[in-house]
Amino acid sequence: MKKKVLIISSSPRKGGNSETLAASFARGAQEAGHLVETVYLREKQIGFCKGCFACLKLGRCVINDDAVDIVARMHDADVLVFATPVYYYCVSGQLKTILDRANPLYDTDYTFRKAYLLATAAEDAAETFEGTEKAVQGWVDCFPRCTLAGTVFAGGVNEVGDITGRPALEQAYQMGREI
């Protein structure tokens, strides 16, 4: 069955390692026949959540910026993929901001049932990834019909292009094919 896959790339660097990882996932999903859209947060204007909870009454955020459209796309996707560089043992600020702004999804009939996390970091230690995974798992846990279905972590990549030839690219590709 053809699925709508929304990839949210939160790297501030065009062509960065997490973006390359996301492209590999996208290629796998496309080759498997799925519809894939990638949103590059670095190209968007997204303000911080104000914590007003008006979204829970209105069904949308009162801040009129690019997050409103992204959250609507999240609502309608079958699969969400979050791609992020690891900053200080957590997701990028860009990803955290869009996850916060996705609060209008909380009490809706959202479509997504699976989420995936793709992450890259300069450090190669497993504990480098733990906080990142925990942050995304915490968001997913707020949506009972969704599961964190898979993760790929590529450590030891810092400069743009360092991920070239790494096994994580093939892992992401295969994960995309198997959604």
C-alpha positions as CSV (number, residue, x, y, z in Angstrom):
1,M,0.0,0.0,0.0
2,K,1.4,3.4,-1.0
3,K,2.1,5.6,2.0
4,K,2.6,9.4,2.4
5,V,6.0,9.9,4.0
6,L,6.9,13.3,5.4
7,I,10.6,13.8,6.1
8,I,11.4,16.8,8.3
9,S,15.1,17.7,7.9
10,S,16.3,19.9,10.7
11,S,19.9,20.5,9.7
12,P,20.8,24.1,9.3
13,R,23.5,23.0,6.8
14,K,22.5,22.4,3.2
15,G,23.8,19.0,2.2
16,G,24.8,18.2,5.8
17,N,25.2,14.7,7.1
18,S,21.7,14.3,8.6
19,E,20.2,15.7,5.4
20,T,22.2,13.1,3.4
21,L,20.9,10.4,5.7
22,A,17.4,11.6,5.1
23,A,17.9,11.6,1.3
24,S,19.0,7.9,1.5
25,F,15.8,7.1,3.5
26,A,13.7,9.0,0.9
27,R,15.3,7.2,-2.0
28,G,14.5,3.8,-0.4
29,A,10.9,4.8,0.3
30,Q,10.4,6.2,-3.2
31,E,11.8,3.1,-4.8
32,A,9.3,1.1,-2.8
33,G,6.5,3.1,-4.3
34,H,5.7,5.6,-1.5
35,L,5.0,9.3,-1.9
36,V,7.8,11.2,-0.2
37,E,8.0,14.9,0.7
38,T,10.9,16.5,2.5
39,V,10.6,19.7,4.4
40,Y,13.8,21.6,5.1
41,L,13.3,23.6,8.3
42,R,16.3,25.8,7.4
43,E,14.2,27.3,4.6
44,K,11.2,28.0,6.8
45,Q,10.2,30.8,9.2
46,I,9.1,29.1,12.5
47,G,8.6,30.9,15.7
48,F,8.7,29.4,19.2
49,C,5.6,28.1,20.9
50,K,4.0,30.6,23.2
51,G,2.4,28.0,25.5
52,C,-1.0,29.6,25.2
53,F,-2.8,26.4,24.3
54,A,-5.1,28.3,21.9
55,C,-4.3,25.5,19.4
56,L,-6.2,23.0,21.4
57,K,-9.4,25.1,21.1
58,L,-8.8,26.3,17.5
59,G,-7.2,23.2,16.0
60,R,-4.3,25.3,14.7
61,C,-1.6,27.6,16.1
62,V,-2.3,31.3,16.4
63,I,1.2,32.1,15.2
64,N,0.9,32.6,11.5
65,D,4.2,31.3,10.1
66,D,5.4,28.2,8.2
67,A,4.8,25.9,11.1
68,V,1.1,25.9,10.5
69,D,1.5,24.3,7.0
70,I,4.2,21.9,8.2
71,V,1.9,20.7,11.1
72,A,-1.0,20.2,8.6
73,R,1.3,18.1,6.5
74,M,2.4,16.1,9.6
75,H,-1.3,15.5,10.4
76,D,-2.0,14.0,6.9
77,A,1.2,11.9,6.6
78,D,1.2,8.1,7.2
79,V,4.8,8.1,8.2
80,L,6.9,10.9,9.9
81,V,10.7,10.9,9.6
82,F,12.8,13.3,11.7
83,A,16.3,13.9,10.5
84,T,18.6,15.9,12.9
85,P,22.1,16.6,13.8
86,V,22.8,15.9,17.4
87,Y,23.5,19.1,19.3
88,Y,24.5,18.8,23.0
89,Y,23.2,15.2,23.2
90,C,19.8,16.1,21.9
91,V,17.8,17.1,18.8
92,S,18.6,20.3,17.0
93,G,16.8,23.4,18.2
94,Q,15.0,23.6,14.8
95,L,13.5,20.1,15.3
96,K,12.6,20.8,18.9
97,T,10.8,24.0,17.8
98,I,8.6,22.2,15.2
99,L,7.8,19.4,17.6
100,D,6.6,22.0,20.1
101,R,4.6,23.7,17.4
102,A,3.0,20.4,16.5
103,N,0.9,20.7,19.6
104,P,-2.3,21.2,17.6
105,L,-2.1,17.6,16.5
106,Y,-2.4,16.4,20.1
107,D,-6.2,15.8,20.2
108,T,-6.9,15.2,16.5
109,D,-7.5,12.3,14.2
110,Y,-4.0,12.4,12.9
111,T,-3.0,9.9,10.2
112,F,0.6,9.0,11.1
113,R,1.2,5.7,12.8
114,K,4.9,5.4,12.5
115,A,7.8,7.8,13.1
116,Y,11.5,7.3,12.3
117,L,14.5,9.1,13.6
118,L,17.7,9.7,11.6
119,A,20.5,11.4,13.5
120,T,24.2,12.2,13.0
121,A,26.8,13.5,15.4
122,A,30.5,14.3,15.5
123,E,31.0,11.9,18.4
124,D,30.6,8.2,17.8
125,A,29.7,7.0,21.3
126,A,26.3,5.4,21.8
127,E,25.5,7.7,24.6
128,T,25.7,10.6,22.2
129,F,22.5,9.4,20.6
130,E,20.5,8.5,23.8
131,G,19.2,12.0,24.6
132,T,18.2,12.6,20.9
133,E,16.2,9.3,20.9
134,K,14.7,10.1,24.2
135,A,13.5,13.5,23.0
136,V,11.8,12.1,20.0
137,Q,10.4,9.1,21.9
138,G,8.9,11.6,24.4
139,W,7.1,13.4,21.6
140,V,5.9,10.1,20.0
141,D,4.6,8.9,23.4
142,C,2.1,11.8,23.3
143,F,0.5,10.3,20.3
144,P,-0.9,6.8,21.4
145,R,-1.6,5.6,17.8
146,C,2.0,6.2,16.8
147,T,5.2,4.3,17.5
148,L,8.9,5.1,17.0
149,A,9.4,2.4,14.4
150,G,13.1,2.8,13.8
151,T,16.2,4.8,14.3
152,V,19.5,5.2,12.5
153,F,22.5,6.9,14.1
154,A,25.7,7.8,12.3
155,G,28.4,9.0,14.7
156,G,31.8,10.2,13.9
157,V,30.6,12.6,11.2
158,N,31.1,16.3,11.5
159,E,32.1,18.0,8.3
160,V,29.6,18.0,5.4
161,G,30.2,14.8,3.4
162,D,31.8,12.8,6.3
163,I,28.9,10.4,6.1
164,T,29.8,9.3,2.6
165,G,30.4,5.5,2.5
166,R,29.1,4.9,6.0
167,P,26.9,1.9,6.7
168,A,24.2,4.2,8.2
169,L,23.3,5.4,4.6
170,E,22.5,1.8,3.6
171,Q,20.6,1.3,6.9
172,A,18.5,4.4,6.2
173,Y,17.9,3.3,2.6
174,Q,16.7,-0.1,3.7
175,M,14.5,1.4,6.4
176,G,12.9,3.6,3.8
177,R,12.3,0.6,1.5
178,E,10.7,-1.4,4.4
179,I,8.2,1.1,5.7
